[in-house]
């Protein structure tokens, strides 16, 4: 049952990975543009040139998706943490089994021990939520989005 649930989660993430990545990068881009526009508005008086776009426009677009995006990223990070915990539990249980069994002289027993250790190491290795380039989803992504959101909001509020 656990294996089926992990497979379903993997399949679900394969389907959702592209849209989540697109929303992630579009949100980052909107918040960065809002931040840069707010900074350019701050220095507009000294340069006597302006971009003419209100920084609240991209900030509002980013704000609309920040909270659902952070929620999705946090769920993915929590899933990866749980898979890591399960992986450690499997490795500890395997080490306990291997250390408690007597080492015999039979060649077939040694082969089975090696196979068990190899399978334990491979258990849950590809069940994590990863980006297309292979990096596991962690707490860095939601923290980055939230920090950029707060920074853009602070700069916009300071320039108003």
Secondary structure, DSSP 8 states (H G I E B T S, - for coil): -HHHHHHHHHHHHHHHHHHHHHHHHHHHHHHHHHHHHHHHHHTHHHHT------HHHHHHHHHHHHHHHHHHHHHHHHHHHHHHHHHHHHHHHHHHHHHHS---S-HHHHHHHHHHHHHHHHTTTT-S-B-TTS-B--HHHHHHHHHHHHHHHHHHHHH-
